[in-house]
Amino acid sequence: MSSPEPLSTSSTHWNARLWGVLLTVSTVIGLDALDVSMVGVALPSIRADLNLSTSALQWVVSGYVLGYGGLLLLGGRAADLLGRRRVFLVAVTVFAFASLLGGLVDNGALLIASRFVKGLAAAFTAPAALSIITTTFHEGPARNRAISIFAVFGASGYSAGLVFSGLLTEVGWRWTFLLPVPIALAALAFGYRLVPSYRPDRGRGGYDLPGAVTGAAGSLLLVFAVVEAPEVGWAAPRTLISFVVAAALLTAFVLIERRSPHPLLRLGILRSGPLARANLGGALFFGAYIGFQFVVMLYLQSVLGWSALQTALGFLPAALIVAFGSPRIEPLIDRIGTPRTILAGVVAHVAAYALFLRVDEHSGYAGSVLPSMILLGIGFTLAFSSLNIQATTGISDDEQGLAGGLLNTSLQVGGAIGLAVVTAVLTANGGEDASAANLLTGLRPALSVVTGIAVVGLLIAISGVVRRRAEEPAETAYELV
């Protein structure tokens, strides 16, 4: 197939083809969010039907994270080297197949395996989608607007997933896995017709196979060790060996990248302060939220006795705030910059988690749950688009996939670690039994850990603002010369 000229533009007035490209790749990100939110609400029903322990139930979430977080770096670079369109279309196809498989399996191991395959597919769709946007829309207002719309689809997918999962789980949890199939197939059809076929710059070199093998193996083993540790023990020989081997593989990866003429990861990209802060802050931001969501889903259904639909509607205000707020956040980002909007978003999340520490078996929704949901929505609206913009600003077009892969790797690894640590604290204090009394015993320690993770993220966000203020006088002086 021939390679047409890229649909690149710096204008905020876009033609139908540009809108089609943006909406197609954004739909896939919305589909990822849809899948995550639907599974969260369905977890108690899955546990009851398949007779899973709390630790095994964690793997329904962590299996996805293992594939996603372990291979995102490879997925991002593959988009740069093999072609963003090609990687995007193949990965969406695999995602649709894994969704169908997940809806048909009848035991926990096969369900977790299907989640791993789906996460693997998302590890290639997410950075490819983001790099398609960042190379189609020039850096500045046009790209900021496109990324804000991109974030809206993620929020809308999440909110839609909450509603659909509540409804579908009442009929049967399997339908929460089957719903993404037709959406993925539709995105595949539009992607084939609309997304331009960019020709990779093969003149820059070949493929770093040793780096790809050691990087992917090290990342997979690291995520595996983190999500398995709460079940087998953080000091268990298997856990310690996994961490040692993962560290050895990642060390080998760094050494290979330093010497390779065509590295999978150009280490110099990590010298960008804004990119580094976006990745570290994003890992803490997402890690706290994933742990919080897991605990709250169990609390609402197992302690308060809510149905799946009630639980979904309980989370809905947060998602609606993001869906309606994200399209309007771009002017604020342009005016005050990403460091300040990220800081405001993280502050909102710290407050949300701290407020939820008050809940008990008699808590009401309006007084105890809703305030945290509102703050979560505000925090995501302010921080999520800003993290994506900050992580890709100043990066060359031929490394946009890599930058997107790095950010998504940070988010998923942060989510894996946050979920693993929170699950370990919940289980250590409340046991494996999912009774209301045991959950309440482990609830407050687990929420305290969530709040602590968010506070560390707050310190990173503050450092970004301080750094930005230190740079502003120099920038102003330069402009006056």
C-alpha positions as semicolon CSV with decimal commas, in nm:
position;residue;x (nm);y (nm);z (nm)
1;M;0,000;0,000;0,000
2;S;0,131;0,345;-0,084
3;S;0,215;0,597;0,184
4;P;0,026;0,925;0,148
5;E;0,145;1,250;0,292
6;P;0,077;1,282;0,667
7;L;-0,232;1,477;0,762
8;S;-0,032;1,725;0,966
9;T;-0,179;2,055;1,074
10;S;-0,117;2,338;1,317
11;S;-0,464;2,487;1,272
12;T;-0,750;2,426;1,513
13;H;-0,994;2,421;1,217
14;W;-0,994;2,064;1,093
15;N;-1,146;1,896;0,789
16;A;-1,356;1,577;0,796
17;R;-1,056;1,349;0,740
18;L;-0,866;1,495;1,036
19;W;-1,170;1,461;1,258
20;G;-1,210;1,103;1,138
21;V;-0,853;1,013;1,231
22;L;-0,883;1,178;1,572
23;L;-1,218;1,017;1,653
24;T;-1,107;0,672;1,538
25;V;-0,793;0,652;1,751
26;S;-0,973;0,820;2,042
27;T;-1,245;0,556;2,024
28;V;-0,987;0,285;2,085
29;I;-0,860;0,466;2,396
30;G;-1,221;0,501;2,506
31;L;-1,256;0,128;2,452
32;D;-0,960;0,060;2,681
33;A;-1,123;0,273;2,952
34;L;-1,460;0,107;2,891
35;D;-1,302;-0,233;2,944
36;V;-1,125;-0,133;3,267
37;S;-1,434;0,022;3,427
38;M;-1,666;-0,263;3,330
39;V;-1,434;-0,524;3,480
40;G;-1,403;-0,326;3,805
41;V;-1,778;-0,328;3,868
42;A;-1,810;-0,695;3,767
43;L;-1,537;-0,822;4,004
44;P;-1,766;-0,932;4,290
45;S;-1,990;-1,124;4,045
46;I;-1,686;-1,286;3,882
47;R;-1,558;-1,391;4,225
48;A;-1,890;-1,548;4,319
49;D;-1,935;-1,732;3,987
50;L;-1,577;-1,862;3,954
51;N;-1,509;-1,899;4,329
52;L;-1,198;-1,678;4,333
53;S;-1,008;-1,552;4,638
54;T;-0,926;-1,183;4,680
55;S;-0,570;-1,245;4,557
56;A;-0,691;-1,444;4,256
57;L;-0,952;-1,177;4,184
58;Q;-0,671;-0,921;4,175
59;W;-0,524;-1,114;3,882
60;V;-0,831;-1,044;3,670
61;V;-0,716;-0,682;3,684
62;S;-0,343;-0,752;3,709
63;G;-0,337;-0,995;3,415
64;Y;-0,435;-0,701;3,194
65;V;-0,179;-0,478;3,363
66;L;0,095;-0,740;3,318
67;G;0,052;-0,749;2,940
68;Y;-0,008;-0,375;2,915
69;G;0,267;-0,246;3,141
70;G;0,520;-0,511;3,044
71;L;0,514;-0,446;2,670
72;L;0,423;-0,078;2,636
73;L;0,781;0,031;2,575
74;L;0,814;-0,223;2,296
75;G;0,471;-0,123;2,164
76;G;0,566;0,245;2,151
77;R;0,889;0,184;1,964
78;A;0,721;-0,066;1,731
79;A;0,482;0,210;1,625
80;D;0,778;0,432;1,534
81;L;0,972;0,162;1,348
82;L;0,703;-0,055;1,187
83;G;0,447;0,215;1,111
84;R;0,181;0,355;1,341
85;R;-0,113;0,254;1,121
86;R;0,004;-0,106;1,085
87;V;0,068;-0,153;1,457
88;F;-0,261;0,016;1,545
89;L;-0,474;-0,205;1,318
90;V;-0,311;-0,536;1,414
91;A;-0,337;-0,458;1,786
92;V;-0,706;-0,361;1,762
93;T;-0,774;-0,694;1,588
94;V;-0,606;-0,888;1,871
95;F;-0,796;-0,680;2,128
96;A;-1,129;-0,777;1,970
97;F;-1,035;-1,147;1,967
98;A;-0,924;-1,142;2,334
99;S;-1,249;-0,969;2,435
100;L;-1,451;-1,243;2,268
101;L;-1,241;-1,512;2,437
102;G;-1,287;-1,351;2,780
103;G;-1,664;-1,363;2,743
104;L;-1,666;-1,734;2,662
105;V;-1,424;-1,890;2,913
106;D;-1,548;-2,085;3,215
107;N;-1,259;-2,081;3,466
108;G;-1,040;-1,823;3,635
109;A;-0,711;-1,922;3,470
110;L;-0,848;-1,884;3,117
111;L;-1,014;-1,555;3,209
112;I;-0,683;-1,418;3,340
113;A;-0,506;-1,543;3,025
114;S;-0,754;-1,359;2,803
115;R;-0,699;-1,045;3,010
116;F;-0,323;-1,077;2,959
117;V;-0,366;-1,102;2,580
118;K;-0,597;-0,802;2,584
119;G;-0,343;-0,604;2,784
120;L;-0,073;-0,705;2,538
121;A;-0,286;-0,569;2,253
122;A;-0,351;-0,245;2,441
123;A;0,026;-0,208;2,492
124;F;0,049;-0,153;2,117
125;T;-0,277;0,039;2,054
126;A;-0,224;0,306;2,323
127;P;0,117;0,444;2,218
128;A;0,030;0,403;1,849
129;A;-0,291;0,602;1,899
130;L;-0,118;0,879;2,094
131;S;0,168;0,903;1,843
132;I;-0,080;0,921;1,553
133;I;-0,233;1,226;1,722
134;T;0,095;1,394;1,817
135;T;0,238;1,354;1,465
136;T;-0,086;1,464;1,296
137;F;-0,137;1,780;1,503
138;H;0,153;2,022;1,551
139;E;0,279;2,104;1,899
140;G;0,083;2,389;2,056
141;P;-0,288;2,473;2,071
142;A;-0,386;2,228;1,794
143;R;-0,217;1,934;1,963
144;N;-0,339;2,038;2,309
145;R;-0,694;2,050;2,179
146;A;-0,658;1,709;2,011
147;I;-0,513;1,549;2,325
148;S;-0,793;1,702;2,535
149;I;-1,049;1,538;2,305
150;F;-0,846;1,217;2,328
151;A;-0,881;1,237;2,709
152;V;-1,255;1,302;2,677
153;F;-1,298;0,970;2,501
154;G;-1,109;0,797;2,779
155;A;-1,337;0,954;3,038
156;S;-1,651;0,890;2,832
157;G;-1,547;0,529;2,781
158;Y;-1,496;0,496;3,152
159;S;-1,832;0,650;3,243
160;A;-2,013;0,449;2,976
161;G;-1,841;0,136;3,106
162;L;-1,968;0,203;3,455
163;V;-2,329;0,232;3,338
164;F;-2,315;-0,058;3,094
165;S;-2,136;-0,283;3,341
166;G;-2,396;-0,216;3,607
167;L;-2,673;-0,306;3,365
168;L;-2,494;-0,599;3,203
169;T;-2,369;-0,751;3,529
170;E;-2,728;-0,778;3,643
171;V;-2,783;-1,006;3,341
172;G;-2,444;-1,178;3,351
173;W;-2,085;-1,061;3,395
174;R;-1,979;-1,226;3,066
175;W;-2,159;-0,953;2,872
176;T;-1,912;-0,698;3,013
177;F;-1,639;-0,881;2,819
178;L;-1,842;-0,923;2,501
179;L;-1,957;-0,560;2,463
180;P;-1,614;-0,429;2,345
181;V;-1,606;-0,674;2,052
182;P;-1,835;-0,484;1,808
183;I;-1,683;-0,150;1,912
184;A;-1,331;-0,277;1,838
185;L;-1,443;-0,415;1,500
186;A;-1,600;-0,080;1,408
187;A;-1,281;0,106;1,508
188;L;-1,083;-0,142;1,298
189;A;-1,296;-0,072;0,990
190;F;-1,271;0,307;1,025
191;G;-0,900;0,287;1,106
192;Y;-0,832;0,092;0,789
193;R;-1,011;0,358;0,581
194;L;-0,899;0,677;0,755
195;V;-0,564;0,644;0,933
196;P;-0,286;0,735;0,688
197;S;-0,003;0,488;0,626
198;Y;0,310;0,669;0,737
199;R;0,632;0,528;0,599
200;P;0,883;0,472;0,883
201;D;1,221;0,641;0,849
202;R;1,423;0,328;0,782
203;G;1,728;0,537;0,702
204;R;1,788;0,585;1,073
205;G;1,882;0,219;1,117
206;G;1,766;-0,133;1,189
207;Y;1,600;-0,306;1,480
208;D;1,741;-0,353;1,828
209;L;1,643;-0,718;1,881
210;P;1,860;-0,779;2,193
211;G;1,720;-0,463;2,351
212;A;1,364;-0,563;2,264
213;V;1,409;-0,910;2,419
214;T;1,579;-0,795;2,741
215;G;1,353;-0,490;2,783
216;A;1,028;-0,680;2,732
217;A;1,139;-0,976;2,946
218;G;1,261;-0,750;3,226
219;S;0,946;-0,538;3,225
220;L;0,717;-0,841;3,219
221;L;0,902;-1,011;3,503
222;L;0,907;-0,692;3,712
223;V;0,532;-0,638;3,676
224;F;0,469;-1,009;3,739
225;A;0,675;-1,000;4,060
226;V;0,493;-0,690;4,184
227;V;0,140;-0,820;4,124
228;E;0,222;-1,172;4,253
229;A;0,395;-1,058;4,573
230;P;0,079;-0,995;4,780
231;E;-0,027;-1,358;4,731
232;V;0,305;-1,543;4,776
233;G;0,473;-1,291;5,007
234;W;0,710;-1,000;4,944
235;A;0,998;-1,187;5,113
236;A;0,921;-1,526;4,955
237;P;1,211;-1,682;4,759
238;R;1,010;-1,679;4,437
239;T;0,937;-1,308;4,472
240;L;1,296;-1,218;4,556
241;I;1,434;-1,428;4,269
242;S;1,188;-1,264;4,029
243;F;1,302;-0,917;4,137
244;V;1,671;-1,010;4,106
245;V;1,628;-1,158;3,758
246;A;1,414;-0,861;3,648
247;A;1,682;-0,621;3,775
248;A;1,951;-0,818;3,587
249;L;1,750;-0,814;3,263
250;L;1,677;-0,440;3,290
251;T;2,043;-0,369;3,368
252;A;2,140;-0,566;3,059
253;F;1,880;-0,367;2,865
254;V;2,036;-0,035;2,970
255;L;2,385;-0,156;2,877
256;I;2,262;-0,274;2,537
257;E;2,085;0,056;2,472
258;R;2,399;0,253;2,556
259;R;2,601;0,063;2,297
260;S;2,342;-0,010;2,030
261;P;2,366;0,203;1,712
262;H;1,986;0,180;1,680
263;P;1,850;0,159;2,038
264;L;1,495;0,064;2,125
265;L;1,506;0,334;2,393
266;R;1,731;0,634;2,332
267;L;1,840;0,697;2,690
268;G;1,891;1,066;2,621
269;I;1,514;1,113;2,608
270;L;1,506;1,053;2,984
271;R;1,710;1,369;3,041
272;S;1,399;1,575;2,968
273;G;1,284;1,704;3,306
274;P;0,918;1,755;3,207
275;L;0,901;1,405;3,056
276;A;1,062;1,247;3,364
277;R;0,824;1,429;3,602
278;A;0,523;1,338;3,389
279;N;0,619;0,971;3,400
280;L;0,698;0,954;3,770
281;G;0,401;1,169;3,868
282;G;0,171;0,973;3,638
283;A;0,281;0,643;3,795
284;L;0,194;0,768;4,144
285;F;-0,127;0,936;4,029
286;F;-0,258;0,621;3,858
287;G;-0,121;0,384;4,123
288;A;-0,317;0,558;4,397
289;Y;-0,636;0,564;4,190
290;I;-0,630;0,195;4,083
291;G;-0,577;0,087;4,444
292;F;-0,859;0,317;4,555
293;Q;-1,099;0,187;4,291
294;F;-1,035;-0,178;4,387
295;V;-1,101;-0,113;4,755
296;V;-1,408;0,104;4,698
297;M;-1,572;-0,143;4,456
298;L;-1,547;-0,413;4,726
299;Y;-1,661;-0,172;4,999
300;L;-1,974;-0,056;4,818
301;Q;-2,091;-0,405;4,722
302;S;-1,966;-0,621;5,010
303;V;-2,003;-0,379;5,303
304;L;-2,290;-0,152;5,201
305;G;-2,463;-0,427;5,002
306;W;-2,500;-0,225;4,681
307;S;-2,589;-0,392;4,354
308;A;-2,356;-0,373;4,053
309;L;-2,577;-0,103;3,899
310;Q;-2,579;0,106;4,217
311;T;-2,200;0,080;4,235
312;A;-2,166;0,191;3,874
313;L;-2,391;0,491;3,931
314;G;-2,196;0,574;4,246
315;F;-1,881;0,627;4,038
316;L;-2,065;0,802;3,758
317;P;-2,036;1,164;3,887
318;A;-1,656;1,147;3,868
319;A;-1,661;1,021;3,511
320;L;-1,918;1,277;3,400
321;I;-1,709;1,562;3,539
322;V;-1,413;1,441;3,334
323;A;-1,625;1,389;3,021
324;F;-1,767;1,742;3,035
325;G;-1,460;1,914;3,178
326;S;-1,181;1,775;2,959
327;P;-1,294;1,950;2,636
328;R;-1,271;2,282;2,822
329;I;-0,933;2,226;2,990
330;E;-0,712;2,312;2,690
331;P;-0,741;2,695;2,729
332;L;-0,644;2,662;3,097
333;I;-0,340;2,448;3,009
334;D;-0,234;2,701;2,743
335;R;-0,265;2,986;2,995
336;I;-0,101;2,846;3,311
337;G;0,099;2,548;3,181
338;T;0,094;2,177;3,253
339;P;0,288;2,181;3,586
340;R;0,024;2,393;3,759
341;T;-0,274;2,202;3,621
342;I;-0,112;1,871;3,722
343;L;-0,053;2,006;4,073
344;A;-0,416;2,116;4,107
345;G;-0,535;1,774;3,990
346;V;-0,314;1,588;4,237
347;V;-0,429;1,810;4,524
348;A;-0,790;1,720;4,439
349;H;-0,709;1,348;4,450
350;V;-0,525;1,369;4,783
351;A;-0,830;1,543;4,929
352;A;-1,063;1,278;4,779
353;Y;-0,873;0,989;4,936
354;A;-0,837;1,162;5,272
355;L;-1,210;1,229;5,287
356;F;-1,291;0,863;5,218
357;L;-1,101;0,759;5,532
358;R;-1,415;0,852;5,729
359;V;-1,639;0,579;5,585
360;D;-1,780;0,287;5,783
361;E;-2,064;0,035;5,750
362;H;-2,324;0,308;5,813
363;S;-2,191;0,574;5,574
364;G;-2,433;0,740;5,334
365;Y;-2,359;0,821;4,974
366;A;-2,429;1,196;4,973
367;G;-2,224;1,275;5,282
368;S;-1,937;1,027;5,259
369;V;-1,893;0,891;4,904
370;L;-2,009;1,170;4,671
371;P;-1,758;1,438;4,787
372;S;-1,469;1,203;4,701
373;M;-1,621;1,122;4,363
374;I;-1,652;1,492;4,276
375;L;-1,291;1,557;4,372
376;L;-1,176;1,253;4,171
377;G;-1,350;1,390;3,863
378;I;-1,196;1,735;3,908
379;G;-0,851;1,582;3,960
380;F;-0,867;1,369;3,646
381;T;-0,995;1,661;3,440
382;L;-0,702;1,877;3,544
383;A;-0,420;1,621;3,546
384;F;-0,476;1,355;3,281
385;S;-0,458;1,567;2,966
386;S;-0,177;1,770;3,120
387;L;0,033;1,459;3,186
388;N;-0,009;1,344;2,824
389;I;0,084;1,689;2,688
390;Q;0,384;1,730;2,916
391;A;0,518;1,382;2,835
392;T;0,518;1,446;2,457
393;T;0,606;1,817;2,433
394;G;0,948;1,884;2,282
395;I;0,986;1,525;2,155
396;S;1,067;1,471;1,787
397;D;0,805;1,308;1,563
398;D;1,010;0,993;1,516
399;E;1,011;0,935;1,895
400;Q;0,649;1,024;1,973
401;G;0,557;0,654;1,993
402;L;0,844;0,600;2,236
403;A;0,733;0,896;2,452
404;G;0,374;0,768;2,452
405;G;0,495;0,420;2,538
406;L;0,703;0,551;2,827
407;L;0,411;0,743;2,975
408;N;0,168;0,454;2,943
409;T;0,428;0,216;3,086
410;S;0,463;0,445;3,387
411;L;0,087;0,460;3,433
412;Q;0,041;0,084;3,410
413;V;0,341;-0,012;3,623
414;G;0,232;0,248;3,876
415;G;-0,118;0,099;3,870
416;A;0,023;-0,253;3,915
417;I;0,237;-0,153;4,211
418;G;-0,041;0,053;4,369
419;L;-0,293;-0,229;4,334
420;A;-0,047;-0,491;4,463
421;V;0,051;-0,288;4,769
422;V;-0,309;-0,193;4,854
423;T;-0,428;-0,553;4,808
424;A;-0,147;-0,676;5,034
425;V;-0,244;-0,428;5,307
426;L;-0,614;-0,512;5,270
427;T;-0,546;-0,887;5,291
428;A;-0,294;-0,858;5,577
429;N;-0,542;-0,665;5,790
430;G;-0,870;-0,826;5,682
431;G;-0,775;-1,172;5,554
432;E;-0,872;-1,346;5,229
433;D;-1,235;-1,384;5,336
434;A;-1,448;-1,117;5,168
435;S;-1,691;-1,076;5,459
436;A;-1,807;-0,726;5,546
437;A;-1,636;-0,736;5,885
438;N;-1,300;-0,838;5,739
439;L;-1,319;-0,578;5,464
440;L;-1,391;-0,306;5,717
441;T;-1,089;-0,416;5,923
442;G;-0,859;-0,381;5,625
443;L;-1,032;-0,080;5,471
444;R;-0,877;0,208;5,662
445;P;-0,514;0,082;5,644
446;A;-0,556;0,025;5,269
447;L;-0,703;0,373;5,219
448;S;-0,420;0,522;5,425
449;V;-0,169;0,364;5,186
450;V;-0,363;0,505;4,888
451;T;-0,348;0,852;5,043
452;G;0,024;0,815;5,114
453;I;0,098;0,723;4,750
454;A;-0,098;1,029;4,636
455;V;0,097;1,254;4,876
456;V;0,427;1,138;4,724
457;G;0,280;1,226;4,383
458;L;0,192;1,568;4,525
459;L;0,558;1,629;4,611
460;I;0,657;1,548;4,252
461;A;0,393;1,788;4,120
462;I;0,514;2,064;4,352
463;S;0,871;2,015;4,226
464;G;0,746;2,065;3,870
465;V;0,585;2,399;3,958
466;V;0,896;2,514;4,148
467;R;1,116;2,420;3,853
468;R;0,885;2,602;3,611
469;R;0,892;2,918;3,822
470;A;1,272;2,905;3,828
471;E;1,279;2,887;3,447
472;E;1,024;3,165;3,384
473;P;1,252;3,462;3,463
474;A;1,515;3,332;3,222
475;E;1,253;3,286;2,949
476;T;1,117;3,635;3,007
477;A;1,465;3,788;2,992
478;Y;1,533;3,606;2,667
479;E;1,212;3,740;2,514
480;L;1,303;4,099;2,613
481;V;1,645;4,086;2,446
